[in-house]
Amino acid sequence: MPGTQLPDEAIGLPTALMEAGAAGVVASLWSVADNSTAQLMAHFHRLWRHEALRFAQIELRRQEDFAHPFYWACFAYSGL
């Protein structure tokens, strides 16, 4: 069990959710803007299969208002 044998290791929310049975988790690594996040997740859910998060991030990067990595690079997918 994580944290039992390595008490100095931090367990983040994505790890906790996967330990609880979630197949995967998309989580932000830092605070994000609501508008860009809503658009990113809309694209992500439309593209759900085959590298969905990557394609959603690419789509968001193409928009001039959200081209900076601040708006899309903070998201990471963990899981299968």
ABEGO torsion letter per residue (X at the ends): XBGAABAABBBBAAAAAAAAGBABBBBBABBBBAAAAAAAAAAAAAAABGGAAAAAAAAAAABAAAABAAAAAABBBBEX
